[in-house]
Amino acid sequence: MFGFLQADGHLCQGEGQKGKLTVELNIRDVDLLYRFKYLTPYNSSVTERVRSTNFTESHHSATWSLCSLDARTKLNQLGLPYGRKSTTIAPPRVPFSRRDYLRGLIDADGSVGYTGPGLPFISLATASAAIGSFLRAYAQAITGVERLTQRNSRDEIYNISYEKEAAQQLAADLYYPGCLSLGRKQVKADSFSRWVRPVDMRIVNSRRAWTAHEDRMVLEQDDIVAAATELGRTANSCRLRRWRLRNSRMLMPNDQ
């Protein structure tokens, strides 16, 4: 729930102690808002409206509203900022369930489905570097697949995606039976288990080659964890690369 609120909720602060937390979704997803309402020990409401948008003249949506100052204060302290927040959100600094938190982020700002050719995929679009690094590290621990976290040139956000067997493994971990989730994405995640790699589809080695720039960074950067975060690699892989560079003059830049 908190991951979903960080991505798709809006915390507004008014004069004095006034303010409101709101989450607006398409009416097809209203069930999730009612689950939020019943799980929250504060007075809140779910309302509906039909309005004109840039895409349709009759957009039917539902909004969950929570005004309690105590609730808003707790959420803010956990890491839900007031106002614009896309680049500043980060995982909580208190103990929390990582997979449930990540599922909330993907339910709000991610995609779960199939590509045109019918390959399962799960992805997240985020403007937050901290969230991008969190997904990359978590997914690598589950699937063994390493992803580069770099902002795209068009809108300066991170688009991190996992396909085929990696998508199956990640979806099975995040969308377990009985979890709190967006119903339509739960259905898609459940269907991944039925996908089987075609016999004529070869498995491509997805290891990312090291560049000369990356080699210089791991050699010159004292803080290997900071270097790993900037490069979108694991700290262990950066330590190993540094050791290899320092112990073999014959190592080529693209050696793995």
C-alpha positions in Angstrom: 0.0 0.0 0.0 2.8 2.5 0.9 4.6 1.7 -2.4 1.4 2.4 -4.3 0.8 5.7 -2.5 4.4 6.9 -3.1 3.9 6.3 -6.8 0.3 7.2 -7.5 -0.9 9.1 -4.4 -0.9 12.8 -3.9 -0.3 14.4 -0.4 -1.6 18.0 -0.4 -0.9 20.4 2.5 -3.3 23.3 3.2 -3.4 26.1 5.7 -2.8 25.2 9.3 -3.4 21.5 9.9 -5.5 21.1 6.7 -4.5 18.7 4.0 -5.5 15.6 2.2 -4.1 12.4 0.7 -5.8 11.4 -2.5 -5.5 8.5 -5.0 -7.5 8.6 -8.2 -7.8 5.5 -10.4 -9.9 4.4 -13.4 -13.2 3.0 -12.2 -12.1 -0.5 -13.2 -9.6 -0.4 -10.3 -12.0 0.9 -7.7 -11.8 -2.4 -5.7 -8.2 -1.6 -4.7 -9.3 1.8 -3.3 -12.0 0.2 -1.1 -9.4 -2.3 0.2 -7.2 0.7 1.1 -10.2 2.3 2.9 -11.0 -0.8 4.9 -7.4 -1.4 5.9 -6.8 2.1 7.1 -7.7 2.9 10.8 -8.8 6.4 9.9 -12.0 7.9 8.4 -11.7 8.1 4.7 -14.0 8.0 1.6 -14.2 6.7 -1.9 -16.0 8.9 -4.5 -16.7 8.6 -8.2 -16.8 11.2 -11.0 -17.1 11.4 -14.8 -15.1 14.1 -16.5 -13.7 15.1 -19.9 -9.9 14.5 -20.5 -7.5 14.9 -23.4 -8.2 11.2 -24.2 -11.9 10.9 -23.8 -15.0 13.0 -23.1 -16.3 10.7 -20.4 -13.5 9.4 -18.2 -15.1 7.5 -15.2 -12.7 7.5 -12.2 -12.8 6.8 -8.4 -10.9 8.7 -5.7 -9.9 7.6 -2.3 -9.5 10.6 0.1 -7.9 10.6 3.6 -7.8 13.9 5.6 -6.5 12.7 9.0 -3.5 14.8 10.2 -2.1 11.9 12.2 -2.3 9.6 9.1 -0.7 12.2 6.8 2.1 12.9 9.3 2.9 9.2 9.6 3.0 8.8 5.8 5.1 11.9 5.4 7.6 10.7 8.0 7.9 7.3 6.2 8.8 9.0 2.9 5.7 10.3 1.1 6.4 13.9 0.3 3.9 16.7 0.0 3.4 18.0 -3.5 5.6 16.9 -6.4 7.5 13.8 -5.6 8.5 11.7 -8.6 12.2 12.3 -8.4 12.5 12.3 -4.6 10.7 9.2 -3.4 12.9 6.4 -1.9 12.4 3.1 0.0 11.5 3.6 3.7 14.3 3.7 6.2 12.4 1.4 8.7 12.0 -2.4 8.4 9.5 -3.2 5.7 8.5 -6.0 3.3 10.5 -5.4 0.2 8.5 -7.5 -2.2 5.1 -6.0 -1.1 6.5 -2.5 -1.3 7.9 -3.2 -4.8 4.6 -4.7 -6.0 2.9 -1.5 -4.9 5.2 0.6 -7.0 4.7 -1.7 -10.1 0.9 -1.7 -9.6 1.0 2.1 -9.7 3.7 3.0 -12.2 4.7 -0.3 -13.8 3.4 -2.8 -16.4 2.7 -6.5 -16.3 1.8 -8.2 -19.5 2.9 -9.6 -22.8 4.9 -8.1 -25.7 3.6 -8.2 -29.3 5.2 -11.6 -30.0 3.7 -12.9 -26.8 6.6 -12.8 -24.4 5.9 -12.1 -20.7 7.4 -8.9 -19.2 7.3 -6.9 -16.1 8.6 -3.3 -15.9 8.7 -0.1 -13.9 9.0 3.5 -15.1 10.3 5.9 -12.4 12.0 9.3 -12.2 13.6 8.3 -8.8 17.2 7.1 -8.9 16.7 5.4 -5.5 13.6 3.5 -6.7 15.4 2.4 -9.9 18.4 1.1 -7.9 16.0 -0.7 -5.5 14.2 -2.6 -8.2 17.5 -3.5 -10.0 19.1 -4.9 -6.8 15.9 -6.8 -5.8 15.3 -8.3 -9.2 18.9 -9.3 -9.6 18.7 -11.2 -6.3 15.5 -13.0 -7.5 16.3 -13.6 -11.1 20.1 -13.3 -11.5 19.6 -10.7 -14.3 21.5 -7.5 -14.1 20.0 -4.3 -15.5 21.5 -0.9 -16.3 19.8 2.0 -14.6 20.1 5.0 -16.9 17.6 7.8 -17.6 16.3 7.8 -21.1 17.0 10.8 -23.3 13.4 11.6 -24.1 11.9 12.3 -20.7 14.7 11.6 -18.2 13.1 8.6 -16.5 14.3 5.1 -15.8 12.5 2.3 -17.8 13.5 -1.0 -16.2 12.1 -4.2 -17.8 12.4 -7.9 -17.3 11.2 -10.4 -19.9 10.7 -14.2 -20.4 12.0 -16.4 -17.6 13.2 -13.4 -15.5 9.6 -11.9 -15.7 8.2 -15.3 -14.7 10.5 -15.5 -11.6 9.9 -11.9 -10.6 6.2 -12.0 -11.1 5.9 -15.3 -9.1 7.8 -13.7 -6.2 5.9 -10.3 -6.1 2.4 -11.5 -7.0 2.0 -14.4 -4.6 -1.4 -15.9 -3.8 -3.6 -13.7 -1.5 -1.4 -10.6 -1.7 -2.8 -7.1 -1.8 -2.6 -6.1 -5.5 -4.2 -4.5 -8.5 -6.5 -7.2 -9.7 -5.9 -7.0 -13.4 -2.1 -7.1 -12.9 -2.4 -10.1 -10.5 -4.3 -11.9 -13.3 -1.5 -11.2 -15.8 1.2 -12.2 -13.3 -0.6 -15.5 -12.6 -0.8 -16.2 -16.3 3.0 -16.0 -16.7 3.4 -19.5 -15.2 1.8 -21.0 -18.4 4.4 -19.5 -20.7 7.0 -21.9 -22.1 10.0 -20.8 -24.1 9.7 -21.9 -27.7 12.1 -24.7 -28.6 13.6 -22.5 -31.4 14.2 -19.5 -29.2 17.8 -19.3 -28.3 19.0 -18.1 -24.9 21.1 -14.9 -25.3 24.0 -14.2 -23.0 22.8 -11.0 -21.3 26.1 -10.1 -19.5 26.9 -6.5 -20.1 30.4 -5.7 -21.4 32.6 -3.3 -19.5 33.6 -0.1 -21.2 36.8 1.9 -20.8 34.8 4.6 -18.9 33.5 2.1 -16.4 36.9 0.6 -15.9 38.3 4.1 -15.1 35.5 4.7 -12.6 36.0 1.4 -10.7 39.8 2.1 -10.6 39.6 5.7 -9.6 36.5 5.8 -7.4 37.3 5.2 -3.7 33.7 4.4 -2.8 33.0 1.2 -4.7 29.3 1.2 -3.6 28.8 4.7 -5.1 30.5 3.7 -8.3 28.3 0.6 -8.5 25.2 2.7 -8.0 26.2 5.2 -10.7 27.1 2.4 -13.2 24.0 0.3 -12.5 26.1 -2.7 -11.4 26.4 -4.6 -8.2 29.1 -3.7 -5.7 30.5 -7.3 -5.9 30.9 -7.1 -9.7 32.7 -3.8 -9.4 35.1 -5.1 -6.8 35.8 -8.1 -8.9 36.4 -5.9 -12.0 38.8 -3.7 -10.0 40.7 -6.7 -8.8 41.0 -8.1 -12.3 42.2 -4.8 -13.7 44.8 -4.4 -11.0 46.1 -7.9 -11.4 46.1 -8.4 -15.1 47.6 -5.9 -17.6 46.4 -8.1 -20.4 42.7 -7.8 -19.5 40.8 -6.3 -22.4 38.0 -3.7 -21.8 35.2 -6.1 -22.8 36.4 -9.1 -20.9 33.8 -10.5 -18.4 
